[in-house]
Amino acid sequence: MRLYMVYVEDPRYSTPHFFVAKADDDEAARRLAQAQLAASDHYRSVDVFEDDRRVCAFAKTADGAPVEREA
């Protein structure tokens, strides 16, 4: 298991929500990020890091559809 830092942007708060997640690999961390973004209509984006490496980043478009941002 590897440790990933997950940052969730929610406009209701002034700073991103942060938590540490365990995942087997980067693909599992990507799935976790997508699930986290879908977990609330309020969430705007999710960024995932392993140490100082950005693994992935997802955001919602104006109509709420998820889209991957360049990592």
N, C-alpha and C positions, 0 to 999 in steps of 0.2 A: 504494500500500500504506500502511496505517495501522498504528501500533504500539499494542498492547494489553498491559496488565499482567494476568497470570493468577495467582490465588492458589488453591492446592489444599490443602484441609484433610485431613490423614491422621493419625488418632489415634496412630499409632506414633511420631510426632514432636511436640515441644512447640510448634513454630511452623509456620505454613503454608509449603508449598513455593511458591516464586515463580519465574516466568519471564516473559520478554517474547516475544510472538508477533506476527507480521505477518499481517494479514488485509485483504482488499479493502474490507470494510465491516462494520457491526455484525452483520448476519445471518451472515456467515462467521465472525465471532468467537463468535457463539452456537453455531454448529455445532461449532466447536473446543472450546468449554466442555463441550458434551454428550459429545463423543468422549473428552475427558480424564476426565470423571467415570466413564464406562463402562470406562476403561482398567484399573481396579483395583477389586477388591472392598473394598479398604481405604479408598478415597477417600470422604469424607463429603460434601464440598461443593466447588464451584468458583465463584469470583467473578471477573468480568472488568471491568477499568476501562480507560478511555481518558482519560489525564491524571487529573483528579479526578472524572470522570463514571463512575458505575457503569453499565455496559452491560447486564449480566445476571448472574444468580446462580442456580445449580442446586444441589440437595441430594438426598440419598437418603432415602427413608422407611425405617421400621423393617424393612420387607420387601425393601429394596434397590431399589425403583422410583424412577427420577429424577422430580423435581418442580421446577418453576421457582418460585423465591422472588421476591417483589416486589423490583424493583431500585430 
